[in-house]
Amino acid sequence: MSIPISIVITTYNRQRFLAAAIESVLAQTRQDFELLIWDDGSTDESVSLIQTYALNHQIRVVAAPHQGRVPA
């Protein structure tokens, strides 16, 4: 029995790389995961692109206001 995992992608104005990153996760053989994509207030079309992928029940998007780097 495998344990479900969470994969997190953070992004800020990286629309041109997002589709490849998301497709890479979706192409994995392991299917018991959730993909959380955290957008840090992008001003490009990153959120729109992510939302088209979020129609897949395994993908969630958080569109947050821009905060830049913050301590963990």
LUMMI-579551 format. One line per 8 residues: number of its first residue (from 1); their letters; for each residue y, x, z of C-alpha. Coordinates in Angstrom, 1 decimal, always signed. Example, Ala and Ser with C-alpha at 12.3 -4.5 7.8 and 13.67 -1.06 7.14 Angstrom:
1	AS	-4.5:+12.3:+7.8 ~ -1.1:+13.7:+7.1
This chain:
1	MSIPISIV	+0.0:+0.0:+0.0 ~ +3.4:+1.5:-1.0 ~ +6.5:+0.9:+1.0 ~ +9.5:-0.5:-0.8 ~ +12.4:+1.9:-1.2 ~ +16.1:+1.7:-1.8 ~ +17.9:+3.8:-4.3 ~ +21.6:+4.2:-4.1
9	ITTYNRQR	+24.0:+5.2:-6.9 ~ +27.7:+5.7:-6.0 ~ +30.2:+5.7:-8.8 ~ +33.9:+6.0:-9.5 ~ +35.1:+5.7:-13.1 ~ +31.8:+6.9:-14.6 ~ +31.2:+4.1:-17.0 ~ +29.9:+6.5:-19.7
17	FLAAAIES	+27.1:+7.8:-17.4 ~ +26.1:+4.6:-15.7 ~ +23.8:+3.0:-18.3 ~ +21.7:+6.2:-18.6 ~ +21.5:+6.5:-14.8 ~ +20.4:+2.8:-14.4 ~ +18.0:+3.0:-17.3 ~ +16.4:+6.1:-15.7
25	VLAQTRQD	+15.8:+4.3:-12.5 ~ +14.4:+1.2:-14.3 ~ +12.0:+3.4:-16.4 ~ +10.2:+4.7:-13.3 ~ +6.6:+3.7:-12.8 ~ +7.2:+2.7:-9.3 ~ +8.5:-0.9:-9.3 ~ +8.8:-1.8:-5.6
33	FELLIWDD	+12.4:-0.7:-5.1 ~ +15.9:-2.1:-4.9 ~ +18.8:-0.3:-6.7 ~ +22.1:-0.5:-4.9 ~ +25.1:+0.6:-7.0 ~ +28.3:+1.2:-4.9 ~ +31.4:+1.2:-7.0 ~ +34.4:+2.9:-5.3
41	GSTDESVS	+37.2:+0.9:-6.9 ~ +36.7:+2.1:-10.5 ~ +39.6:+1.3:-12.9 ~ +37.4:+1.6:-16.1 ~ +34.7:-1.0:-17.0 ~ +32.1:+0.4:-14.6 ~ +31.8:-2.8:-12.6 ~ +31.4:-5.0:-15.7
49	LIQTYALN	+28.6:-2.8:-16.9 ~ +26.9:-2.8:-13.6 ~ +27.1:-6.6:-13.3 ~ +25.2:-7.0:-16.6 ~ +22.4:-5.0:-15.1 ~ +22.6:-6.8:-11.8 ~ +21.1:-9.9:-13.5 ~ +17.9:-8.0:-12.7
57	HQIRVVAA	+16.8:-9.1:-9.2 ~ +16.2:-5.5:-8.2 ~ +19.8:-4.4:-8.7 ~ +22.7:-5.1:-6.4 ~ +26.3:-4.1:-6.9 ~ +29.0:-3.5:-4.3 ~ +32.5:-3.4:-5.8 ~ +34.6:-1.9:-3.0
65	PHQGRVPA	+38.2:-0.9:-3.0 ~ +38.8:+2.8:-3.8 ~ +38.3:+5.0:-0.7 ~ +37.6:+8.4:-2.1 ~ +35.6:+10.7:+0.0 ~ +34.9:+9.6:+3.5 ~ +32.8:+11.2:+6.3 ~ +29.2:+10.0:+6.4
